[in-house]
């Protein structure tokens, strides 16, 4: 994923179900081991809020998974807008407008 920030994920090799963050075993209770993959840290903001001066959002990743994320800055943040992941000074992925 050339130049794109990625997130660690896992995929169930039988069903193709994607998990972000990664998990070792499939969620169906089969104890089937998942394979490690990377997914692009980009998608569309579904909802957002702030608490204690920090903005959070629900992001529908382009890979098809919905995750909770930390948003950069105070906003304004816009539902339906595209966001991309960047690494902050701690090495954690946070999301900003594209």
N, CA, C and O atoms as a GROMACS GRO file, in nm:
protein
  392
    1UNK      N    1   0.085  -0.117   0.000
    1UNK     CA    2   0.000   0.000   0.000
    1UNK      C    3   0.089   0.123   0.000
    1UNK      O    4   0.110   0.188   0.103
    2UNK      N    5   0.139   0.152  -0.112
    2UNK     CA    6   0.241   0.254  -0.133
    2UNK      C    7   0.207   0.389  -0.070
    2UNK      O    8   0.114   0.457  -0.114
    3UNK      N    9   0.282   0.427   0.033
    3UNK     CA   10   0.267   0.557   0.095
    3UNK      C   11   0.140   0.575   0.177
    3UNK      O   12   0.121   0.682   0.236
    4UNK      N   13   0.054   0.476   0.183
    4UNK     CA   14  -0.069   0.485   0.258
    4UNK      C   15  -0.048   0.427   0.398
    4UNK      O   16   0.012   0.320   0.412
    5UNK      N   17  -0.096   0.498   0.499
    5UNK     CA   18  -0.090   0.444   0.635
    5UNK      C   19  -0.180   0.322   0.641
    5UNK      O   20  -0.290   0.322   0.585
    6UNK      N   21  -0.134   0.219   0.709
    6UNK     CA   22  -0.212   0.096   0.718
    6UNK      C   23  -0.241   0.062   0.864
    6UNK      O   24  -0.176   0.111   0.956
    7UNK      N   25  -0.341  -0.024   0.882
    7UNK     CA   26  -0.378  -0.076   1.012
    7UNK      C   27  -0.358  -0.227   1.012
    7UNK      O   28  -0.382  -0.293   0.911
    8UNK      N   29  -0.314  -0.280   1.123
    8UNK     CA   30  -0.304  -0.425   1.137
    8UNK      C   31  -0.445  -0.482   1.146
    8UNK      O   32  -0.532  -0.427   1.213
    9UNK      N   33  -0.466  -0.592   1.076
    9UNK     CA   34  -0.597  -0.657   1.074
    9UNK      C   35  -0.575  -0.807   1.062
    9UNK      O   36  -0.462  -0.853   1.052
   10UNK      N   37  -0.684  -0.881   1.064
   10UNK     CA   38  -0.676  -1.025   1.037
   10UNK      C   39  -0.798  -1.064   0.955
   10UNK      O   40  -0.901  -0.996   0.957
   11UNK      N   41  -0.784  -1.174   0.882
   11UNK     CA   42  -0.892  -1.220   0.794
   11UNK      C   43  -0.914  -1.370   0.818
   11UNK      O   44  -0.819  -1.448   0.828
   12UNK      N   45  -1.040  -1.406   0.827
   12UNK     CA   46  -1.078  -1.547   0.836
   12UNK      C   47  -1.057  -1.607   0.698
   12UNK      O   48  -1.121  -1.564   0.602
   13UNK      N   49  -0.968  -1.706   0.684
   13UNK     CA   50  -0.940  -1.761   0.551
   13UNK      C   51  -1.058  -1.834   0.487
   13UNK      O   52  -1.061  -1.851   0.365
   14UNK      N   53  -1.154  -1.878   0.568
   14UNK     CA   54  -1.268  -1.950   0.513
   14UNK      C   55  -1.378  -1.854   0.466
   14UNK      O   56  -1.430  -1.868   0.355
   15UNK      N   57  -1.412  -1.758   0.550
   15UNK     CA   58  -1.526  -1.670   0.520
   15UNK      C   59  -1.484  -1.536   0.460
   15UNK      O   60  -1.565  -1.468   0.397
   16UNK      N   61  -1.358  -1.497   0.479
   16UNK     CA   62  -1.312  -1.367   0.432
   16UNK      C   63  -1.344  -1.254   0.529
   16UNK      O   64  -1.311  -1.139   0.502
   17UNK      N   65  -1.408  -1.286   0.643
   17UNK     CA   66  -1.441  -1.186   0.744
   17UNK      C   67  -1.313  -1.114   0.788
   17UNK      O   68  -1.212  -1.178   0.817
   18UNK      N   69  -1.320  -0.980   0.791
   18UNK     CA   70  -1.205  -0.898   0.826
   18UNK      C   71  -1.223  -0.844   0.968
   18UNK      O   72  -1.333  -0.801   1.004
   19UNK      N   73  -1.117  -0.845   1.047
   19UNK     CA   74  -1.121  -0.796   1.185
   19UNK      C   75  -1.017  -0.687   1.205
   19UNK      O   76  -0.899  -0.707   1.180
   20UNK      N   77  -1.063  -0.571   1.252
   20UNK     CA   78  -0.976  -0.460   1.287
   20UNK      C   79  -1.022  -0.411   1.424
   20UNK      O   80  -1.134  -0.360   1.434
   21UNK      N   81  -0.943  -0.425   1.529
   21UNK     CA   82  -0.807  -0.476   1.533
   21UNK      C   83  -0.805  -0.627   1.509
   21UNK      O   84  -0.908  -0.694   1.513
   22UNK      N   85  -0.685  -0.678   1.482
   22UNK     CA   86  -0.674  -0.820   1.449
   22UNK      C   87  -0.710  -0.910   1.567
   22UNK      O   88  -0.695  -0.873   1.683
   23UNK      N   89  -0.759  -1.028   1.533
   23UNK     CA   90  -0.784  -1.130   1.634
   23UNK      C   91  -0.721  -1.260   1.587
   23UNK      O   92  -0.703  -1.282   1.467
   24UNK      N   93  -0.689  -1.344   1.680
   24UNK     CA   94  -0.619  -1.469   1.645
   24UNK      C   95  -0.713  -1.572   1.582
   24UNK      O   96  -0.675  -1.642   1.488
   25UNK      N   97  -0.835  -1.581   1.636
   25UNK     CA   98  -0.928  -1.684   1.590
   25UNK      C   99  -1.055  -1.620   1.533
   25UNK      O  100  -1.092  -1.509   1.572
   26UNK      N  101  -1.121  -1.691   1.442
   26UNK     CA  102  -1.247  -1.645   1.383
   26UNK      C  103  -1.352  -1.630   1.493
   26UNK      O  104  -1.347  -1.698   1.594
   27UNK      N  105  -1.445  -1.540   1.472
   27UNK     CA  106  -1.546  -1.507   1.573
   27UNK      C  107  -1.658  -1.610   1.584
   27UNK      O  108  -1.743  -1.598   1.672
   28UNK      N  109  -1.660  -1.712   1.497
   28UNK     CA  110  -1.770  -1.809   1.498
   28UNK      C  111  -1.752  -1.923   1.598
   28UNK      O  112  -1.834  -2.014   1.602
   29UNK      N  113  -1.645  -1.918   1.679
   29UNK     CA  114  -1.622  -2.021   1.780
   29UNK      C  115  -1.554  -2.146   1.727
   29UNK      O  116  -1.539  -2.243   1.802
   30UNK      N  117  -1.514  -2.146   1.602
   30UNK     CA  118  -1.454  -2.265   1.540
   30UNK      C  119  -1.309  -2.286   1.579
   30UNK      O  120  -1.254  -2.394   1.555
   31UNK      N  121  -1.245  -2.186   1.639
   31UNK     CA  122  -1.102  -2.187   1.669
   31UNK      C  123  -1.017  -2.194   1.542
   31UNK      O  124  -0.902  -2.238   1.545
   32UNK      N  125  -1.076  -2.150   1.431
   32UNK     CA  126  -1.002  -2.141   1.305
   32UNK      C  127  -0.910  -2.020   1.314
   32UNK      O  128  -0.956  -1.909   1.345
   33UNK      N  129  -0.782  -2.040   1.286
   33UNK     CA  130  -0.686  -1.931   1.297
   33UNK      C  131  -0.699  -1.835   1.179
   33UNK      O  132  -0.712  -1.876   1.064
   34UNK      N  133  -0.694  -1.706   1.211
   34UNK     CA  134  -0.702  -1.602   1.109
   34UNK      C  135  -0.563  -1.570   1.057
   34UNK      O  136  -0.463  -1.596   1.124
   35UNK      N  137  -0.557  -1.513   0.937
   35UNK     CA  138  -0.430  -1.472   0.879
   35UNK      C  139  -0.410  -1.322   0.899
   35UNK      O  140  -0.506  -1.245   0.890
   36UNK      N  141  -0.287  -1.282   0.925
   36UNK     CA  142  -0.255  -1.141   0.944
   36UNK      C  143  -0.255  -1.068   0.811
   36UNK      O  144  -0.199  -1.117   0.713
   37UNK      N  145  -0.317  -0.951   0.807
   37UNK     CA  146  -0.320  -0.867   0.688
   37UNK      C  147  -0.307  -0.721   0.730
   37UNK      O  148  -0.318  -0.688   0.849
   38UNK      N  149  -0.285  -0.634   0.634
   38UNK     CA  150  -0.283  -0.489   0.654
   38UNK      C  151  -0.394  -0.430   0.568
   38UNK      O  152  -0.416  -0.474   0.455
   39UNK      N  153  -0.465  -0.330   0.622
   39UNK     CA  154  -0.568  -0.261   0.545
   39UNK      C  155  -0.538  -0.111   0.545
   39UNK      O  156  -0.478  -0.059   0.639
   40UNK      N  157  -0.578  -0.044   0.440
   40UNK     CA  158  -0.557   0.100   0.429
   40UNK      C  159  -0.637   0.173   0.536
   40UNK      O  160  -0.753   0.141   0.560
   41UNK      N  161  -0.573   0.270   0.600
   41UNK     CA  162  -0.637   0.350   0.705
   41UNK      C  163  -0.708   0.468   0.640
   41UNK      O  164  -0.664   0.583   0.653
   42UNK      N  165  -0.816   0.439   0.570
   42UNK     CA  166  -0.893   0.544   0.505
   42UNK      C  167  -1.037   0.499   0.488
   42UNK      O  168  -1.064   0.380   0.469
   43UNK      N  169  -1.128   0.596   0.495
   43UNK     CA  170  -1.268   0.564   0.481
   43UNK      C  171  -1.355   0.685   0.501
   43UNK      O  172  -1.309   0.799   0.488
   44UNK      N  173  -1.483   0.661   0.532
   44UNK     CA  174  -1.583   0.766   0.542
   44UNK      C  175  -1.632   0.775   0.687
   44UNK      O  176  -1.662   0.674   0.751
   45UNK      N  177  -1.638   0.899   0.738
   45UNK     CA  178  -1.683   0.923   0.875
   45UNK      C  179  -1.834   0.904   0.883
   45UNK      O  180  -1.910   0.968   0.810
   46UNK      N  181  -1.877   0.817   0.973
   46UNK     CA  182  -2.019   0.787   0.991
   46UNK      C  183  -2.080   0.874   1.101
   46UNK      O  184  -2.192   0.924   1.086
   47UNK      N  185  -2.007   0.891   1.212
   47UNK     CA  186  -2.056   0.970   1.325
   47UNK      C  187  -1.936   1.020   1.403
   47UNK      O  188  -1.826   0.965   1.392
   48UNK      N  189  -1.957   1.124   1.483
   48UNK     CA  190  -1.846   1.176   1.564
   48UNK      C  191  -1.898   1.244   1.689
   48UNK      O  192  -2.013   1.288   1.695
   49UNK      N  193  -1.812   1.254   1.789
   49UNK     CA  194  -1.841   1.322   1.913
   49UNK      C  195  -1.710   1.365   1.974
   49UNK      O  196  -1.603   1.329   1.925
   50UNK      N  197  -1.716   1.441   2.081
   50UNK     CA  198  -1.594   1.475   2.152
   50UNK      C  199  -1.618   1.459   2.301
   50UNK      O  200  -1.731   1.473   2.349
   51UNK      N  201  -1.512   1.430   2.372
   51UNK     CA  202  -1.518   1.411   2.516
   51UNK      C  203  -1.385   1.454   2.574
   51UNK      O  204  -1.280   1.407   2.530
   52UNK      N  205  -1.389   1.542   2.670
   52UNK     CA  206  -1.266   1.586   2.735
   52UNK      C  207  -1.169   1.654   2.641
   52UNK      O  208  -1.048   1.646   2.660
   53UNK      N  209  -1.220   1.721   2.539
   53UNK     CA  210  -1.134   1.791   2.444
   53UNK      C  211  -1.074   1.704   2.336
   53UNK      O  212  -0.991   1.751   2.258
   54UNK      N  213  -1.115   1.577   2.328
   54UNK     CA  214  -1.066   1.485   2.225
   54UNK      C  215  -1.183   1.442   2.137
   54UNK      O  216  -1.290   1.407   2.188
   55UNK      N  217  -1.163   1.444   2.005
   55UNK     CA  218  -1.268   1.406   1.910
   55UNK      C  219  -1.254   1.259   1.873
   55UNK      O  220  -1.143   1.209   1.849
   56UNK      N  221  -1.367   1.190   1.867
   56UNK     CA  222  -1.373   1.048   1.830
   56UNK      C  223  -1.475   1.031   1.719
   56UNK      O  224  -1.565   1.113   1.703
   57UNK      N  225  -1.461   0.925   1.642
   57UNK     CA  226  -1.557   0.900   1.537
   57UNK      C  227  -1.572   0.753   1.506
   57UNK      O  228  -1.489   0.670   1.544
   58UNK      N  229  -1.680   0.721   1.435
   58UNK     CA  230  -1.699   0.589   1.375
   58UNK      C  231  -1.667   0.604   1.228
   58UNK      O  232  -1.723   0.690   1.160
   59UNK      N  233  -1.576   0.520   1.180
   59UNK     CA  234  -1.529   0.531   1.043
   59UNK      C  235  -1.556   0.400   0.970
   59UNK      O  236  -1.519   0.293   1.017
   60UNK      N  237  -1.620   0.410   0.853
   60UNK     CA  238  -1.636   0.294   0.767
   60UNK      C  239  -1.514   0.287   0.677
   60UNK      O  240  -1.501   0.365   0.582
   61UNK      N  241  -1.424   0.193   0.707
   61UNK     CA  242  -1.303   0.177   0.627
   61UNK      C  243  -1.338   0.130   0.486
   61UNK      O  244  -1.439   0.063   0.466
   62UNK      N  245  -1.254   0.165   0.391
   62UNK     CA  246  -1.273   0.121   0.252
   62UNK      C  247  -1.272  -0.031   0.242
   62UNK      O  248  -1.326  -0.088   0.147
   63UNK      N  249  -1.209  -0.098   0.339
   63UNK     CA  250  -1.201  -0.244   0.338
   63UNK      C  251  -1.331  -0.309   0.384
   63UNK      O  252  -1.344  -0.431   0.377
   64UNK      N  253  -1.428  -0.227   0.432
   64UNK     CA  254  -1.557  -0.282   0.470
   64UNK      C  255  -1.578  -0.299   0.619
   64UNK      O  256  -1.682  -0.351   0.660
   65UNK      N  257  -1.485  -0.258   0.700
   65UNK     CA  258  -1.495  -0.272   0.845
   65UNK      C  259  -1.526  -0.136   0.907
   65UNK      O  260  -1.475  -0.034   0.861
   66UNK      N  261  -1.609  -0.134   1.009
   66UNK     CA  262  -1.640  -0.011   1.083
   66UNK      C  263  -1.561  -0.013   1.214
   66UNK      O  264  -1.565  -0.110   1.289
   67UNK      N  265  -1.488   0.096   1.239
   67UNK     CA  266  -1.406   0.104   1.360
   67UNK      C  267  -1.426   0.238   1.430
   67UNK      O  268  -1.468   0.337   1.369
   68UNK      N  269  -1.396   0.239   1.560
   68UNK     CA  270  -1.394   0.364   1.635
   68UNK      C  271  -1.253   0.421   1.626
   68UNK      O  272  -1.155   0.348   1.640
   69UNK      N  273  -1.243   0.554   1.601
   69UNK     CA  274  -1.113   0.617   1.579
   69UNK      C  275  -1.103   0.747   1.657
   69UNK      O  276  -1.203   0.804   1.701
   70UNK      N  277  -0.981   0.792   1.672
   70UNK     CA  278  -0.955   0.925   1.726
   70UNK      C  279  -0.936   1.019   1.608
   70UNK      O  280  -0.863   0.988   1.514
   71UNK      N  281  -1.002   1.136   1.614
   71UNK     CA  282  -0.995   1.233   1.506
   71UNK      C  283  -0.897   1.344   1.543
   71UNK      O  284  -0.886   1.382   1.659
   72UNK      N  285  -0.827   1.396   1.443
   72UNK     CA  286  -0.734   1.506   1.465
   72UNK      C  287  -0.809   1.638   1.478
   72UNK      O  288  -0.905   1.663   1.406
   73UNK      N  289  -0.764   1.720   1.568
   73UNK     CA  290  -0.816   1.856   1.578
   73UNK      C  291  -0.954   1.866   1.639
   73UNK      O  292  -1.019   1.766   1.671
   74UNK      N  293  -0.998   1.989   1.654
   74UNK     CA  294  -1.127   2.017   1.716
   74UNK      C  295  -1.241   2.016   1.614
   74UNK      O  296  -1.358   2.027   1.652
   75UNK      N  297  -1.209   2.005   1.488
   75UNK     CA  298  -1.313   2.003   1.387
   75UNK      C  299  -1.319   2.136   1.314
   75UNK      O  300  -1.224   2.214   1.324
   76UNK      N  301  -1.423   2.164   1.243
   76UNK     CA  302  -1.543   2.081   1.242
   76UNK      C  303  -1.521   1.950   1.165
   76UNK      O  304  -1.451   1.945   1.064
   77UNK      N  305  -1.584   1.846   1.216
   77UNK     CA  306  -1.579   1.716   1.150
   77UNK      C  307  -1.713   1.696   1.079
   77UNK      O  308  -1.817   1.741   1.127
   78UNK      N  309  -1.709   1.628   0.965
   78UNK     CA  310  -1.827   1.618   0.881
   78UNK      C  311  -1.860   1.472   0.850
   78UNK      O  312  -1.780   1.401   0.791
   79UNK      N  313  -1.980   1.430   0.891
   79UNK     CA  314  -2.025   1.295   0.857
   79UNK      C  315  -2.037   1.285   0.705
   79UNK      O  316  -2.085   1.378   0.640
   80UNK      N  317  -1.993   1.173   0.650
   80UNK     CA  318  -1.994   1.152   0.506
   80UNK      C  319  -1.866   1.195   0.438
   80UNK      O  320  -1.846   1.165   0.320
   81UNK      N  321  -1.778   1.266   0.510
   81UNK     CA  322  -1.651   1.310   0.452
   81UNK      C  323  -1.548   1.198   0.458
   81UNK      O  324  -1.556   1.110   0.544
   82UNK      N  325  -1.452   1.201   0.367
   82UNK     CA  326  -1.344   1.103   0.366
   82UNK      C  327  -1.235   1.144   0.464
   82UNK      O  328  -1.199   1.262   0.474
   83UNK      N  329  -1.184   1.046   0.537
   83UNK     CA  330  -1.076   1.066   0.633
   83UNK      C  331  -0.965   0.966   0.603
   83UNK      O  332  -0.990   0.859   0.548
   84UNK      N  333  -0.842   1.002   0.640
   84UNK     CA  334  -0.728   0.912   0.622
   84UNK      C  335  -0.646   0.910   0.751
   84UNK      O  336  -0.643   1.007   0.826
   85UNK      N  337  -0.581   0.800   0.773
   85UNK     CA  338  -0.501   0.782   0.893
   85UNK      C  339  -0.361   0.839   0.878
   85UNK      O  340  -0.300   0.831   0.771
   86UNK      N  341  -0.312   0.898   0.985
   86UNK     CA  342  -0.174   0.945   0.994
   86UNK      C  343  -0.121   0.901   1.130
   86UNK      O  344  -0.197   0.886   1.226
   87UNK      N  345   0.008   0.881   1.138
   87UNK     CA  346   0.068   0.842   1.266
   87UNK      C  347   0.102   0.968   1.345
   87UNK      O  348   0.162   1.062   1.292
   88UNK      N  349   0.063   0.969   1.473
   88UNK     CA  350   0.096   1.083   1.557
   88UNK      C  351   0.234   1.063   1.620
   88UNK      O  352   0.303   0.966   1.588
   89UNK      N  353   0.274   1.153   1.707
   89UNK     CA  354   0.408   1.148   1.766
   89UNK      C  355   0.431   1.023   1.850
   89UNK      O  356   0.545   0.984   1.875
   90UNK      N  357   0.322   0.958   1.895
   90UNK     CA  358   0.333   0.833   1.972
   90UNK      C  359   0.331   0.710   1.882
   90UNK      O  360   0.341   0.597   1.932
   91UNK      N  361   0.319   0.730   1.751
   91UNK     CA  362   0.315   0.619   1.657
   91UNK      C  363   0.176   0.558   1.640
   91UNK      O  364   0.161   0.459   1.570
   92UNK      N  365   0.075   0.618   1.704
   92UNK     CA  366  -0.062   0.568   1.692
   92UNK      C  367  -0.129   0.632   1.571
   92UNK      O  368  -0.098   0.745   1.534
   93UNK      N  369  -0.221   0.560   1.510
   93UNK     CA  370  -0.293   0.611   1.394
   93UNK      C  371  -0.412   0.694   1.440
   93UNK      O  372  -0.497   0.646   1.516
   94UNK      N  373  -0.418   0.819   1.395
   94UNK     CA  374  -0.532   0.908   1.417
   94UNK      C  375  -0.580   0.952   1.279
   94UNK      O  376  -0.507   0.941   1.180
   95UNK      N  377  -0.703   1.001   1.272
   95UNK     CA  378  -0.764   1.027   1.141
   95UNK      C  379  -0.793   1.175   1.120
   95UNK      O  380  -0.834   1.246   1.212
   96UNK      N  381  -0.771   1.220   0.997
   96UNK     CA  382  -0.790   1.358   0.958
   96UNK      C  383  -0.865   1.363   0.826
   96UNK      O  384  -0.869   1.264   0.752
   97UNK      N  385  -0.926   1.479   0.794
   97UNK     CA  386  -0.993   1.499   0.664
   97UNK      C  387  -0.896   1.471   0.551
   97UNK      O  388  -0.776   1.495   0.564
   98UNK      N  389  -0.947   1.422   0.441
   98UNK     CA  390  -0.863   1.405   0.322
   98UNK      C  391  -0.852   1.536   0.248
   98UNK      O  392  -0.786   1.543   0.144
   0.00000   0.00000   0.00000
